[in-house]
Amino acid sequence: MENNPWQRAQKQLEKIAKAINLPPLLLARLHEPDRTITVSLPMKMDNGDIKIFSGFRVQHNNILGPYKGGLRYHPQVNMDEVRALAFWMSMKCAVVDIPFGGGKGGITVNPKELSERELRDLSKLFARRLATAIGPTIDVPAPDVNTNPTIMAWMVEEYSKIVGKKTPAVITGKPLTAGGSQGRTEATGLGGSYVLFSALKRLKKSPKGLTVAVQGFGNVGYYIALYLEQAGMKVVAVSDSKEGIYVKDGLNPQMTLECKQKKGYLSGCYCVGSVCDLNRGRKITNDELLELPVDVLVPAALENVITKDNAGKIKAKVILEMANGPITTEADTLLKKNNVIVIPDILANSGGVCTSYFEWYQNVHKKKWTKKQVFTKLQTQLEKVTTEVFTTQKKYKDMSLRDAAYALALKRIQKSWKQGS
Ligand code: GLU
């Protein structure tokens, strides 16, 4: 159970449903997804081989609005993972107070092993298979782990061809040229920084000078590191799926990314200020990163990285969950006992889907907001919901922030729910 995210998600739901007296019929509805879709994706590879990939889309519930959530390409993608992620999307959209339900999808594939042609054809085939199940008012996918704006643009193109009408609002996270929103790329990381600063204020701490370690250096990990560094925090470690780096004096995320892109790997990219120097840091493992003596730990990669085996060794006082589901239930209990404050995923990383909503809204209403407008709306929204989560925590004494975020989300869903729907 510890490592099965779907069972964990169901247990979380049951626990909070009980605490807030959720109507049993609504609990039954949320306990299972509305619909699960599995598709077969046969492909001719560049070397002439035929390979069959499996694709998934889970539509968890649409009580607040169309199903919403990303598409992930990863060798570990499976139905239980996607089910959990879809459920978490339902909670996330509700907590951040946008009119969407929850969904998630993905393909079991390592996209790093595909050529560009293979990646494009696979994505377009996936869009064809999903075409009857998605749509701007039905289900709106977006990027997730290992997917990006280019892939979203391919899928929108294919969907638009099928329905015979240019339909940018069917998918969010598109490039600007394909109807994307200003600021969507940075939004998850930036949103995480808004949530963290807002939470720190409540904990009477200033971000200035706090040390931070970030696990993951993809879109989310990079931008959160960048914004935290810009706010005066010291980013002492980052990592990707292969390795991590520790730079005691605090690294420059932008230079580190440029160095990684040039070299093809992170180690040696010990960039402080405007200089990258081999003597300024050292290579570490992903496990070591999690246990560093830092003020704030930011898991920004995959689920289940903090378990009962390493939770006791975590030295950070605050964990900002930028990944979805990085902490198992047992680990959560241990962290609570050790007074570690966990800012839960459904709040911490909700800036991404919140900006997806802004993108969808602009598409539907044929508007174009500036980056400044987007960021101002995002900041206002995230500061509001962070306050609401803290207020909910106060109301239900002894609740963790995670439980409070779920309670708030479920209450919002309950408000819109009609018996028998
Ligand atoms: N994949 C992101 C998440 O997990 C964004 C989803 C979206 O924008 O729909 O929140």
Residues whose N, C-alpha, C, O or C-beta is under 5 A from the ligand:
A	BS01	LIG	K68 G69 G70 V140 A142 P143 D144 N349 G352 V353 S356
